[in-house]
Each structure stands twice: as C-alpha cells, then as structure tokens.
Amino acid sequence: MAGQYPDKIKTLPLYDGRFDAYKLSAENSDVLFASYPAGTSIPIHKHDTDNYGVITRGELILTVGDKVQRFGVGDWYHVPALVEHSAEFELETDEIEFWFKKASK
C-alpha cells in the first residue's frame, strides 16, 4: 500500500473495503489512514457512520447530492451518516478519516 504515513501507522491492520487504508479501532469509532491512487473513483454509497476527514496529500472531489466540492491539503470535510455521496481522486491522495458510530445505549 502506498502512502506517506509514518512506519508506526503502517503497522496497523489493513482496512478491508473499497480503498486502501490502515485502521485504528476505538470504542464507537474507527480511524482510517487512507491512500488513493490517481484516477480512483468511488461510486455513490452511504455509511451508517458520521464521517470526518482531513486531506494530507493530494485532493478529494466529494459529491453530495448536487453539490460538488474540492478539498485540498489541510482541508476537513464531513459526510453525515446515511447521506449518499461519491468521491474522486484525480491526484494521488492520502487522508485521515474518522468514522463515528452511534453510541450504544
């Protein structure tokens, strides 16, 4: 897996999903250190988690409904739970994503 993450991050388990990431699990949340090759496209989907992310290299093109936004290095984005969205990465991109699950009662 590519990416500009420190060696310690690279010792985390790999995320098993539509993209490459190292996964740090915590109670009611996951932290993903994700890398996307240039040209990656993730089709419309939704999560049952409330997602926040910060771009650390490259650029994310995020589509939510009719709204298309570009996020560059240092930019944070938010995708609420159960909201359909898609993502494109024209450039080789790394990001850190925080996936917050609903707290169990």
Secondary structure, 3 states (H helix, E strand, C coil): CCCCCCCCHHHCCECCCCCEEEEEEECCEEEEEEEECCCEEEEEECCCCEEEEEEEECEEEEEECCEEEEEECCCEEEECCCCCEEEEECCCEEEEEEEECCCCC
